């Protein structure tokens, strides 16, 4: 068996992952979405099961470029 570690960089993650990775509270993430600071379809989407999903790449772009 090979002991190499597989690193996967997902395109979309749950808010709890964004909270852990970037230090935003789950509440502040929801407010950014609701107030339109984070654009639907680019920064966040609603999955078919109703889960809000976020793009780490788009959030990093927002952090850097506003």
PQR file of N, CA, C, O and H, with PARSE charges and radii, in Angstrom:
ATOM      1  N   UNK A   1       0.834  -1.187   0.000 -0.4000 1.5000
ATOM      2  CA  UNK A   1       0.000   0.000   0.000 -0.0000 2.0000
ATOM      3  C   UNK A   1       0.876   1.246   0.000  0.5500 1.7000
ATOM      4  O   UNK A   1       1.908   1.293   0.670 -0.5500 1.4000
ATOM      5  N   UNK A   2       0.462   2.238  -0.746 -0.4000 1.5000
ATOM      6  CA  UNK A   2       1.197   3.489  -0.881 -0.0000 2.0000
ATOM      7  C   UNK A   2       0.837   4.426   0.269  0.5500 1.7000
ATOM      8  O   UNK A   2      -0.347   4.590   0.565 -0.5500 1.4000
ATOM      9  H   UNK A   2      -0.375   2.201  -1.290  0.4000 1.0000
ATOM     10  N   UNK A   3       1.805   5.038   0.917 -0.4000 1.5000
ATOM     11  CA  UNK A   3       1.569   5.930   2.051 -0.0000 2.0000
ATOM     12  C   UNK A   3       1.471   7.397   1.663  0.5500 1.7000
ATOM     13  O   UNK A   3       1.556   8.264   2.533 -0.5500 1.4000
ATOM     14  H   UNK A   3       2.767   4.905   0.676  0.4000 1.0000
ATOM     15  N   UNK A   4       1.295   7.699   0.385 -0.4000 1.5000
ATOM     16  CA  UNK A   4       1.152   9.084  -0.052 -0.0000 2.0000
ATOM     17  C   UNK A   4      -0.193   9.643   0.408  0.5500 1.7000
ATOM     18  O   UNK A   4      -1.198   8.933   0.440 -0.5500 1.4000
ATOM     19  H   UNK A   4       1.225   6.995  -0.322  0.4000 1.0000
ATOM     20  N   UNK A   5      -0.191  10.902   0.757 -0.4000 1.5000
ATOM     21  CA  UNK A   5      -1.414  11.564   1.185 -0.0000 2.0000
ATOM     22  C   UNK A   5      -2.075  12.221  -0.013  0.5500 1.7000
ATOM     23  O   UNK A   5      -1.418  12.911  -0.792 -0.5500 1.4000
ATOM     24  H   UNK A   5       0.625  11.479   0.731  0.4000 1.0000
ATOM     25  N   UNK A   6      -3.352  12.011  -0.156 -0.4000 1.5000
ATOM     26  CA  UNK A   6      -4.127  12.621  -1.224 -0.0000 2.0000
ATOM     27  C   UNK A   6      -4.723  13.925  -0.711  0.5500 1.7000
ATOM     28  O   UNK A   6      -5.428  13.933   0.299 -0.5500 1.4000
ATOM     29  H   UNK A   6      -3.887  11.450   0.476  0.4000 1.0000
ATOM     30  N   UNK A   7      -4.445  15.021  -1.397 -0.4000 1.5000
ATOM     31  CA  UNK A   7      -4.984  16.321  -1.018 -0.0000 2.0000
ATOM     32  C   UNK A   7      -6.045  16.729  -2.031  0.5500 1.7000
ATOM     33  O   UNK A   7      -5.774  16.823  -3.228 -0.5500 1.4000
ATOM     34  H   UNK A   7      -3.873  15.014  -2.217  0.4000 1.0000
ATOM     35  N   UNK A   8      -7.228  16.965  -1.547 -0.4000 1.5000
ATOM     36  CA  UNK A   8      -8.331  17.375  -2.401 -0.0000 2.0000
ATOM     37  C   UNK A   8      -8.729  18.794  -2.014  0.5500 1.7000
ATOM     38  O   UNK A   8      -8.935  19.076  -0.834 -0.5500 1.4000
ATOM     39  H   UNK A   8      -7.448  16.889  -0.575  0.4000 1.0000
ATOM     40  N   UNK A   9      -8.838  19.685  -2.984 -0.4000 1.5000
ATOM     41  CA  UNK A   9      -9.269  21.048  -2.735 -0.0000 2.0000
ATOM     42  C   UNK A   9     -10.678  21.179  -3.333  0.5500 1.7000
ATOM     43  O   UNK A   9     -10.833  21.372  -4.539 -0.5500 1.4000
ATOM     44  H   UNK A   9      -8.671  19.456  -3.943  0.4000 1.0000
ATOM     45  N   UNK A  10     -11.695  21.073  -2.478 -0.4000 1.5000
ATOM     46  CA  UNK A  10     -13.071  21.110  -2.988 -0.0000 2.0000
ATOM     47  C   UNK A  10     -13.454  22.496  -3.499  0.5500 1.7000
ATOM     48  O   UNK A  10     -12.964  23.513  -3.008 -0.5500 1.4000
ATOM     49  H   UNK A  10     -11.569  20.917  -1.499  0.4000 1.0000
ATOM     50  N   UNK A  11     -14.330  22.515  -4.485 -0.4000 1.5000
ATOM     51  CA  UNK A  11     -14.836  23.777  -5.025 -0.0000 2.0000
ATOM     52  C   UNK A  11     -15.885  24.399  -4.120  0.5500 1.7000
ATOM     53  O   UNK A  11     -15.984  25.624  -4.046 -0.5500 1.4000
ATOM     54  H   UNK A  11     -14.728  21.689  -4.884  0.4000 1.0000
ATOM     55  N   UNK A  12     -16.673  23.580  -3.429 -0.4000 1.5000
ATOM     56  CA  UNK A  12     -17.765  24.053  -2.572 -0.0000 2.0000
ATOM     57  C   UNK A  12     -17.724  23.325  -1.242  0.5500 1.7000
ATOM     58  O   UNK A  12     -17.568  22.105  -1.196 -0.5500 1.4000
ATOM     59  H   UNK A  12     -16.593  22.585  -3.489  0.4000 1.0000
ATOM     60  N   UNK A  13     -17.867  24.087  -0.146 -0.4000 1.5000
ATOM     61  CA  UNK A  13     -17.849  23.514   1.197 -0.0000 2.0000
ATOM     62  C   UNK A  13     -18.961  24.131   2.043  0.5500 1.7000
ATOM     63  O   UNK A  13     -19.517  25.172   1.691 -0.5500 1.4000
ATOM     64  H   UNK A  13     -17.994  25.078  -0.184  0.4000 1.0000
ATOM     65  N   UNK A  14     -19.274  23.484   3.153 -0.4000 1.5000
ATOM     66  CA  UNK A  14     -20.276  23.996   4.086 -0.0000 2.0000
ATOM     67  C   UNK A  14     -19.735  25.208   4.839  0.5500 1.7000
ATOM     68  O   UNK A  14     -18.526  25.435   4.887 -0.5500 1.4000
ATOM     69  H   UNK A  14     -18.822  22.639   3.439  0.4000 1.0000
ATOM     70  N   UNK A  15     -20.635  25.971   5.418 -0.4000 1.5000
ATOM     71  CA  UNK A  15     -20.265  27.150   6.193 -0.0000 2.0000
ATOM     72  C   UNK A  15     -19.353  26.833   7.360  0.5500 1.7000
ATOM     73  O   UNK A  15     -18.497  27.643   7.717 -0.5500 1.4000
ATOM     74  H   UNK A  15     -21.617  25.786   5.379  0.4000 1.0000
ATOM     75  N   UNK A  16     -19.526  25.665   7.958 -0.4000 1.5000
ATOM     76  CA  UNK A  16     -18.674  25.298   9.098 -0.0000 2.0000
ATOM     77  C   UNK A  16     -17.213  25.166   8.685  0.5500 1.7000
ATOM     78  O   UNK A  16     -16.318  25.443   9.483 -0.5500 1.4000
ATOM     79  H   UNK A  16     -20.221  25.007   7.668  0.4000 1.0000
ATOM     80  N   UNK A  17     -16.965  24.749   7.455 -0.4000 1.5000
ATOM     81  CA  UNK A  17     -15.594  24.646   6.954 -0.0000 2.0000
ATOM     82  C   UNK A  17     -15.014  26.046   6.749  0.5500 1.7000
ATOM     83  O   UNK A  17     -13.858  26.302   7.084 -0.5500 1.4000
ATOM     84  H   UNK A  17     -17.692  24.524   6.806  0.4000 1.0000
ATOM     85  N   UNK A  18     -15.829  26.950   6.194 -0.4000 1.5000
ATOM     86  CA  UNK A  18     -15.391  28.338   6.009 -0.0000 2.0000
ATOM     87  C   UNK A  18     -15.101  28.964   7.365  0.5500 1.7000
ATOM     88  O   UNK A  18     -14.119  29.688   7.528 -0.5500 1.4000
ATOM     89  H   UNK A  18     -16.769  26.742   5.921  0.4000 1.0000
ATOM     90  N   UNK A  19     -15.955  28.684   8.329 -0.4000 1.5000
ATOM     91  CA  UNK A  19     -15.770  29.206   9.677 -0.0000 2.0000
ATOM     92  C   UNK A  19     -14.438  28.739  10.262  0.5500 1.7000
ATOM     93  O   UNK A  19     -13.688  29.536  10.826 -0.5500 1.4000
ATOM     94  H   UNK A  19     -16.754  28.096   8.197  0.4000 1.0000
ATOM     95  N   UNK A  20     -14.153  27.466  10.128 -0.4000 1.5000
ATOM     96  CA  UNK A  20     -12.903  26.912  10.650 -0.0000 2.0000
ATOM     97  C   UNK A  20     -11.680  27.436   9.905  0.5500 1.7000
ATOM     98  O   UNK A  20     -10.658  27.740  10.520 -0.5500 1.4000
ATOM     99  H   UNK A  20     -14.762  26.818   9.671  0.4000 1.0000
ATOM    100  N   UNK A  21     -11.783  27.540   8.599 -0.4000 1.5000
ATOM    101  CA  UNK A  21     -10.630  27.924   7.783 -0.0000 2.0000
ATOM    102  C   UNK A  21     -10.317  29.408   7.849  0.5500 1.7000
ATOM    103  O   UNK A  21      -9.150  29.799   7.830 -0.5500 1.4000
ATOM    104  H   UNK A  21     -12.613  27.293   8.099  0.4000 1.0000
ATOM    105  N   UNK A  22     -11.365  30.250   7.928 -0.4000 1.5000
ATOM    106  CA  UNK A  22     -11.151  31.690   7.823 -0.0000 2.0000
ATOM    107  C   UNK A  22     -11.487  32.454   9.095  0.5500 1.7000
ATOM    108  O   UNK A  22     -11.220  33.652   9.182 -0.5500 1.4000
ATOM    109  H   UNK A  22     -12.313  29.932   7.944  0.4000 1.0000
ATOM    110  N   UNK A  23     -12.064  31.788  10.074 -0.4000 1.5000
ATOM    111  CA  UNK A  23     -12.348  32.437  11.350 -0.0000 2.0000
ATOM    112  C   UNK A  23     -13.640  33.216  11.409  0.5500 1.7000
ATOM    113  O   UNK A  23     -13.910  33.871  12.416 -0.5500 1.4000
ATOM    114  H   UNK A  23     -12.280  30.814  10.004  0.4000 1.0000
ATOM    115  N   UNK A  24     -14.448  33.169  10.368 -0.4000 1.5000
ATOM    116  CA  UNK A  24     -15.756  33.819  10.401 -0.0000 2.0000
ATOM    117  C   UNK A  24     -16.714  32.960  11.217  0.5500 1.7000
ATOM    118  O   UNK A  24     -16.644  31.733  11.159 -0.5500 1.4000
ATOM    119  H   UNK A  24     -14.229  32.637   9.550  0.4000 1.0000
ATOM    120  N   UNK A  25     -17.603  33.588  11.974 -0.4000 1.5000
ATOM    121  CA  UNK A  25     -18.628  32.814  12.667 -0.0000 2.0000
ATOM    122  C   UNK A  25     -19.669  32.381  11.640  0.5500 1.7000
ATOM    123  O   UNK A  25     -19.778  32.973  10.566 -0.5500 1.4000
ATOM    124  H   UNK A  25     -17.659  34.586  12.021  0.4000 1.0000
ATOM    125  N   UNK A  26     -20.421  31.357  11.975 -0.4000 1.5000
ATOM    126  CA  UNK A  26     -21.489  30.896  11.084 -0.0000 2.0000
ATOM    127  C   UNK A  26     -22.499  32.020  10.884  0.5500 1.7000
ATOM    128  O   UNK A  26     -23.047  32.176   9.793 -0.5500 1.4000
ATOM    129  H   UNK A  26     -20.333  30.876  12.848  0.4000 1.0000
ATOM    130  N   UNK A  27     -22.751  32.810  11.941 -0.4000 1.5000
ATOM    131  CA  UNK A  27     -23.685  33.935  11.848 -0.0000 2.0000
ATOM    132  C   UNK A  27     -23.157  35.015  10.898  0.5500 1.7000
ATOM    133  O   UNK A  27     -23.922  35.544  10.091 -0.5500 1.4000
ATOM    134  H   UNK A  27     -22.307  32.683  12.828  0.4000 1.0000
ATOM    135  N   UNK A  28     -21.880  35.348  10.978 -0.4000 1.5000
ATOM    136  CA  UNK A  28     -21.332  36.385  10.097 -0.0000 2.0000
ATOM    137  C   UNK A  28     -21.313  35.926   8.640  0.5500 1.7000
ATOM    138  O   UNK A  28     -21.458  36.741   7.728 -0.5500 1.4000
ATOM    139  H   UNK A  28     -21.259  34.919  11.633  0.4000 1.0000
ATOM    140  N   UNK A  29     -21.137  34.636   8.425 -0.4000 1.5000
ATOM    141  CA  UNK A  29     -21.191  34.083   7.068 -0.0000 2.0000
ATOM    142  C   UNK A  29     -22.599  34.267   6.502  0.5500 1.7000
ATOM    143  O   UNK A  29     -22.762  34.700   5.361 -0.5500 1.4000
ATOM    144  H   UNK A  29     -21.020  33.974   9.165  0.4000 1.0000
ATOM    145  N   UNK A  30     -23.607  33.940   7.297 -0.4000 1.5000
ATOM    146  CA  UNK A  30     -24.999  34.096   6.855 -0.0000 2.0000
ATOM    147  C   UNK A  30     -25.311  35.564   6.568  0.5500 1.7000
ATOM    148  O   UNK A  30     -25.991  35.865   5.587 -0.5500 1.4000
ATOM    149  H   UNK A  30     -23.475  33.588   8.223  0.4000 1.0000
ATOM    150  N   UNK A  31     -24.827  36.476   7.401 -0.4000 1.5000
ATOM    151  CA  UNK A  31     -25.081  37.903   7.188 -0.0000 2.0000
ATOM    152  C   UNK A  31     -24.419  38.418   5.922  0.5500 1.7000
ATOM    153  O   UNK A  31     -25.005  39.239   5.216 -0.5500 1.4000
ATOM    154  H   UNK A  31     -24.275  36.231   8.197  0.4000 1.0000
ATOM    155  N   UNK A  32     -23.214  37.956   5.617 -0.4000 1.5000
ATOM    156  CA  UNK A  32     -22.545  38.361   4.378 -0.0000 2.0000
ATOM    157  C   UNK A  32     -23.367  37.911   3.175  0.5500 1.7000
ATOM    158  O   UNK A  32     -23.483  38.641   2.191 -0.5500 1.4000
ATOM    159  H   UNK A  32     -22.738  37.289   6.190  0.4000 1.0000
ATOM    160  N   UNK A  33     -23.928  36.732   3.253 -0.4000 1.5000
ATOM    161  CA  UNK A  33     -24.768  36.206   2.182 -0.0000 2.0000
ATOM    162  C   UNK A  33     -26.068  37.011   2.084  0.5500 1.7000
ATOM    163  O   UNK A  33     -26.440  37.454   0.998 -0.5500 1.4000
ATOM    164  H   UNK A  33     -23.834  36.139   4.053  0.4000 1.0000
ATOM    165  N   UNK A  34     -26.754  37.200   3.207 -0.4000 1.5000
ATOM    166  CA  UNK A  34     -28.050  37.873   3.218 -0.0000 2.0000
ATOM    167  C   UNK A  34     -27.969  39.340   2.809  0.5500 1.7000
ATOM    168  O   UNK A  34     -28.880  39.856   2.161 -0.5500 1.4000
ATOM    169  H   UNK A  34     -26.451  36.840   4.090  0.4000 1.0000
ATOM    170  N   UNK A  35     -26.891  40.005   3.183 -0.4000 1.5000
ATOM    171  CA  UNK A  35     -26.728  41.428   2.861 -0.0000 2.0000
ATOM    172  C   UNK A  35     -26.173  41.672   1.463  0.5500 1.7000
ATOM    173  O   UNK A  35     -26.039  42.815   1.026 -0.5500 1.4000
ATOM    174  H   UNK A  35     -26.152  39.586   3.709  0.4000 1.0000
ATOM    175  N   UNK A  36     -25.852  40.581   0.767 -0.4000 1.5000
ATOM    176  CA  UNK A  36     -25.375  40.702  -0.604 -0.0000 2.0000
ATOM    177  C   UNK A  36     -23.896  40.971  -0.746  0.5500 1.7000
ATOM    178  O   UNK A  36     -23.423  41.255  -1.847 -0.5500 1.4000
ATOM    179  H   UNK A  36     -25.961  39.653   1.122  0.4000 1.0000
ATOM    180  N   UNK A  37     -23.148  40.888   0.351 -0.4000 1.5000
ATOM    181  CA  UNK A  37     -21.703  41.072   0.265 -0.0000 2.0000
ATOM    182  C   UNK A  37     -21.064  39.906  -0.492  0.5500 1.7000
ATOM    183  O   UNK A  37     -20.074  40.080  -1.202 -0.5500 1.4000
ATOM    184  H   UNK A  37     -23.532  40.657   1.246  0.4000 1.0000
ATOM    185  N   UNK A  38     -21.640  38.727  -0.330 -0.4000 1.5000
ATOM    186  CA  UNK A  38     -21.182  37.543  -1.052 -0.0000 2.0000
ATOM    187  C   UNK A  38     -22.244  37.182  -2.081  0.5500 1.7000
ATOM    188  O   UNK A  38     -23.388  36.903  -1.723 -0.5500 1.4000
ATOM    189  H   UNK A  38     -22.445  38.585   0.247  0.4000 1.0000
ATOM    190  N   UNK A  39     -21.874  37.186  -3.347 -0.4000 1.5000
ATOM    191  CA  UNK A  39     -22.791  37.023  -4.459 -0.0000 2.0000
ATOM    192  C   UNK A  39     -23.210  35.560  -4.669  0.5500 1.7000
ATOM    193  O   UNK A  39     -22.378  34.654  -4.707 -0.5500 1.4000
ATOM    194  H   UNK A  39     -20.945  37.412  -3.638  0.4000 1.0000
ATOM    195  N   UNK A  40     -24.521  35.366  -4.802 -0.4000 1.5000
ATOM    196  CA  UNK A  40     -25.051  34.028  -5.086 -0.0000 2.0000
ATOM    197  C   UNK A  40     -24.542  33.555  -6.444  0.5500 1.7000
ATOM    198  O   UNK A  40     -24.482  34.330  -7.398 -0.5500 1.4000
ATOM    199  H   UNK A  40     -25.197  36.102  -4.770  0.4000 1.0000
ATOM    200  N   UNK A  41     -24.182  32.294  -6.522 -0.4000 1.5000
ATOM    201  CA  UNK A  41     -23.683  31.703  -7.756 -0.0000 2.0000
ATOM    202  C   UNK A  41     -22.177  31.830  -7.911  0.5500 1.7000
ATOM    203  O   UNK A  41     -21.555  31.064  -8.647 -0.5500 1.4000
ATOM    204  H   UNK A  41     -24.231  31.664  -5.746  0.4000 1.0000
ATOM    205  N   UNK A  42     -21.601  32.786  -7.225 -0.4000 1.5000
ATOM    206  CA  UNK A  42     -20.157  32.967  -7.278 -0.0000 2.0000
ATOM    207  C   UNK A  42     -19.506  32.567  -5.953  0.5500 1.7000
ATOM    208  O   UNK A  42     -18.575  31.763  -5.931 -0.5500 1.4000
ATOM    209  H   UNK A  42     -22.106  33.408  -6.628  0.4000 1.0000
ATOM    210  N   UNK A  43     -20.003  33.133  -4.851 -0.4000 1.5000
ATOM    211  CA  UNK A  43     -19.438  32.853  -3.529 -0.0000 2.0000
ATOM    212  C   UNK A  43     -20.247  31.768  -2.821  0.5500 1.7000
ATOM    213  O   UNK A  43     -19.693  30.962  -2.074 -0.5500 1.4000
ATOM    214  H   UNK A  43     -20.760  33.786  -4.870  0.4000 1.0000
ATOM    215  N   UNK A  44     -21.546  31.753  -3.058 -0.4000 1.5000
ATOM    216  CA  UNK A  44     -22.377  30.738  -2.393 -0.0000 2.0000
ATOM    217  C   UNK A  44     -23.462  30.229  -3.336  0.5500 1.7000
ATOM    218  O   UNK A  44     -23.907  30.919  -4.253 -0.5500 1.4000
ATOM    219  H   UNK A  44     -21.996  32.408  -3.666  0.4000 1.0000
ATOM    220  N   UNK A  45     -23.864  28.993  -3.067 -0.4000 1.5000
ATOM    221  CA  UNK A  45     -24.967  28.366  -3.784 -0.0000 2.0000
ATOM    222  C   UNK A  45     -25.801  27.571  -2.782  0.5500 1.7000
ATOM    223  O   UNK A  45     -25.349  27.252  -1.682 -0.5500 1.4000
ATOM    224  H   UNK A  45     -23.502  28.432  -2.322  0.4000 1.0000
ATOM    225  N   UNK A  46     -27.006  27.266  -3.184 -0.4000 1.5000
ATOM    226  CA  UNK A  46     -27.861  26.399  -2.374 -0.0000 2.0000
ATOM    227  C   UNK A  46     -27.902  25.037  -3.064  0.5500 1.7000
ATOM    228  O   UNK A  46     -28.387  24.915  -4.189 -0.5500 1.4000
ATOM    229  H   UNK A  46     -27.374  27.525  -4.077  0.4000 1.0000
ATOM    230  N   UNK A  47     -27.392  24.022  -2.383 -0.4000 1.5000
ATOM    231  CA  UNK A  47     -27.348  22.664  -2.938 -0.0000 2.0000
ATOM    232  C   UNK A  47     -28.773  22.103  -3.055  0.5500 1.7000
ATOM    233  O   UNK A  47     -29.691  22.617  -2.416 -0.5500 1.4000
ATOM    234  H   UNK A  47     -26.999  24.121  -1.469  0.4000 1.0000
ATOM    235  N   UNK A  48     -28.960  21.068  -3.857 -0.4000 1.5000
ATOM    236  CA  UNK A  48     -30.293  20.493  -4.032 -0.0000 2.0000
ATOM    237  C   UNK A  48     -30.964  20.050  -2.729  0.5500 1.7000
ATOM    238  O   UNK A  48     -32.192  20.008  -2.653 -0.5500 1.4000
ATOM    239  H   UNK A  48     -28.214  20.651  -4.377  0.4000 1.0000
ATOM    240  N   UNK A  49     -30.176  19.721  -1.711 -0.4000 1.5000
ATOM    241  CA  UNK A  49     -30.765  19.313  -0.434 -0.0000 2.0000
ATOM    242  C   UNK A  49     -31.031  20.496   0.491  0.5500 1.7000
ATOM    243  O   UNK A  49     -31.439  20.310   1.638 -0.5500 1.4000
ATOM    244  H   UNK A  49     -29.179  19.755  -1.773  0.4000 1.0000
ATOM    245  N   UNK A  50     -30.800  21.734  -0.011 -0.4000 1.5000
ATOM    246  CA  UNK A  50     -31.055  22.931   0.773 -0.0000 2.0000
ATOM    247  C   UNK A  50     -29.862  23.446   1.556  0.5500 1.7000
ATOM    248  O   UNK A  50     -29.958  24.489   2.203 -0.5500 1.4000
ATOM    249  H   UNK A  50     -30.469  21.886  -0.942  0.4000 1.0000
ATOM    250  N   UNK A  51     -28.739  22.741   1.514 -0.4000 1.5000
ATOM    251  CA  UNK A  51     -27.539  23.151   2.241 -0.0000 2.0000
ATOM    252  C   UNK A  51     -26.874  24.321   1.535  0.5500 1.7000
ATOM    253  O   UNK A  51     -26.699  24.300   0.317 -0.5500 1.4000
ATOM    254  H   UNK A  51     -28.661  21.893   0.989  0.4000 1.0000
ATOM    255  N   UNK A  52     -26.503  25.339   2.297 -0.4000 1.5000
ATOM    256  CA  UNK A  52     -25.763  26.461   1.736 -0.0000 2.0000
ATOM    257  C   UNK A  52     -24.302  26.035   1.602  0.5500 1.7000
ATOM    258  O   UNK A  52     -23.698  25.547   2.557 -0.5500 1.4000
ATOM    259  H   UNK A  52     -26.645  25.356   3.287  0.4000 1.0000
ATOM    260  N   UNK A  53     -23.746  26.223   0.417 -0.4000 1.5000
ATOM    261  CA  UNK A  53     -22.371  25.837   0.138 -0.0000 2.0000
ATOM    262  C   UNK A  53     -21.599  27.075  -0.324  0.5500 1.7000
ATOM    263  O   UNK A  53     -22.151  27.968  -0.966 -0.5500 1.4000
ATOM    264  H   UNK A  53     -24.236  26.620  -0.359  0.4000 1.0000
ATOM    265  N   UNK A  54     -20.309  27.104   0.020 -0.4000 1.5000
ATOM    266  CA  UNK A  54     -19.479  28.279  -0.230 -0.0000 2.0000
ATOM    267  C   UNK A  54     -18.218  27.910  -0.991  0.5500 1.7000
ATOM    268  O   UNK A  54     -17.676  26.818  -0.823 -0.5500 1.4000
ATOM    269  H   UNK A  54     -19.861  26.378   0.542  0.4000 1.0000
ATOM    270  N   UNK A  55     -17.756  28.827  -1.828 -0.4000 1.5000
ATOM    271  CA  UNK A  55     -16.543  28.622  -2.617 -0.0000 2.0000
ATOM    272  C   UNK A  55     -15.345  29.237  -1.905  0.5500 1.7000
ATOM    273  O   UNK A  55     -15.260  30.461  -1.803 -0.5500 1.4000
ATOM    274  H   UNK A  55     -18.196  29.715  -1.965  0.4000 1.0000
ATOM    275  N   UNK A  56     -14.411  28.414  -1.407 -0.4000 1.5000
ATOM    276  CA  UNK A  56     -13.222  28.974  -0.774 -0.0000 2.0000
ATOM    277  C   UNK A  56     -12.434  29.888  -1.706  0.5500 1.7000
ATOM    278  O   UNK A  56     -11.908  30.908  -1.259 -0.5500 1.4000
ATOM    279  H   UNK A  56     -14.480  27.420  -1.491  0.4000 1.0000
ATOM    280  N   UNK A  57     -12.340  29.550  -2.979 -0.4000 1.5000
ATOM    281  CA  UNK A  57     -11.585  30.369  -3.930 -0.0000 2.0000
ATOM    282  C   UNK A  57     -12.222  31.748  -4.082  0.5500 1.7000
ATOM    283  O   UNK A  57     -11.517  32.757  -4.119 -0.5500 1.4000
ATOM    284  H   UNK A  57     -12.767  28.721  -3.342  0.4000 1.0000
ATOM    285  N   UNK A  58     -13.547  31.795  -4.170 -0.4000 1.5000
ATOM    286  CA  UNK A  58     -14.241  33.078  -4.311 -0.0000 2.0000
ATOM    287  C   UNK A  58     -14.131  33.902  -3.033  0.5500 1.7000
ATOM    288  O   UNK A  58     -14.029  35.127  -3.095 -0.5500 1.4000
ATOM    289  H   UNK A  58     -14.120  30.975  -4.140  0.4000 1.0000
ATOM    290  N   UNK A  59     -14.149  33.250  -1.885 -0.4000 1.5000
ATOM    291  CA  UNK A  59     -14.001  33.967  -0.616 -0.0000 2.0000
ATOM    292  C   UNK A  59     -12.596  34.544  -0.506  0.5500 1.7000
ATOM    293  O   UNK A  59     -12.430  35.678  -0.056 -0.5500 1.4000
ATOM    294  H   UNK A  59     -14.232  32.255  -1.834  0.4000 1.0000
ATOM    295  N   UNK A  60     -11.588  33.785  -0.906 -0.4000 1.5000
ATOM    296  CA  UNK A  60     -10.221  34.304  -0.889 -0.0000 2.0000
ATOM    297  C   UNK A  60     -10.094  35.507  -1.814  0.5500 1.7000
ATOM    298  O   UNK A  60      -9.425  36.482  -1.472 -0.5500 1.4000
ATOM    299  H   UNK A  60     -11.723  32.864  -1.271  0.4000 1.0000
ATOM    300  N   UNK A  61     -10.725  35.451  -2.974 -0.4000 1.5000
ATOM    301  CA  UNK A  61     -10.715  36.573  -3.908 -0.0000 2.0000
ATOM    302  C   UNK A  61     -11.392  37.791  -3.273  0.5500 1.7000
ATOM    303  O   UNK A  61     -10.897  38.911  -3.395 -0.5500 1.4000
ATOM    304  H   UNK A  61     -11.269  34.660  -3.252  0.4000 1.0000
ATOM    305  N   UNK A  62     -12.523  37.570  -2.596 -0.4000 1.5000
ATOM    306  CA  UNK A  62     -13.237  38.652  -1.921 -0.0000 2.0000
ATOM    307  C   UNK A  62     -12.370  39.260  -0.816  0.5500 1.7000
ATOM    308  O   UNK A  62     -12.338  40.480  -0.658 -0.5500 1.4000
ATOM    309  H   UNK A  62     -12.925  36.660  -2.497  0.4000 1.0000
ATOM    310  N   UNK A  63     -11.678  38.432  -0.063 -0.4000 1.5000
ATOM    311  CA  UNK A  63     -10.809  38.921   1.017 -0.0000 2.0000
ATOM    312  C   UNK A  63      -9.702  39.813   0.449  0.5500 1.7000
ATOM    313  O   UNK A  63      -9.393  40.864   1.012 -0.5500 1.4000
ATOM    314  H   UNK A  63     -11.704  37.441  -0.192  0.4000 1.0000
ATOM    315  N   UNK A  64      -9.121  39.396  -0.647 -0.4000 1.5000
ATOM    316  CA  UNK A  64      -7.990  40.121  -1.249 -0.0000 2.0000
ATOM    317  C   UNK A  64      -8.450  41.364  -2.001  0.5500 1.7000
ATOM    318  O   UNK A  64      -7.855  42.434  -1.872 -0.5500 1.4000
ATOM    319  H   UNK A  64      -9.371  38.543  -1.104  0.4000 1.0000
ATOM    320  N   UNK A  65      -9.507  41.215  -2.781 -0.4000 1.5000
ATOM    321  CA  UNK A  65      -9.907  42.292  -3.694 -0.0000 2.0000
ATOM    322  C   UNK A  65     -11.168  43.051  -3.282  0.5500 1.7000
ATOM    323  O   UNK A  65     -11.506  44.072  -3.882 -0.5500 1.4000
ATOM    324  H   UNK A  65      -9.990  40.346  -2.886  0.4000 1.0000
ATOM    325  N   UNK A  66     -11.845  42.563  -2.280 -0.4000 1.5000
ATOM    326  CA  UNK A  66     -13.062  43.238  -1.834 -0.0000 2.0000
ATOM    327  C   UNK A  66     -14.244  43.014  -2.726  0.5500 1.7000
ATOM    328  O   UNK A  66     -15.328  43.531  -2.456 -0.5500 1.4000
ATOM    329  H   UNK A  66     -11.571  41.734  -1.793  0.4000 1.0000
TER
END
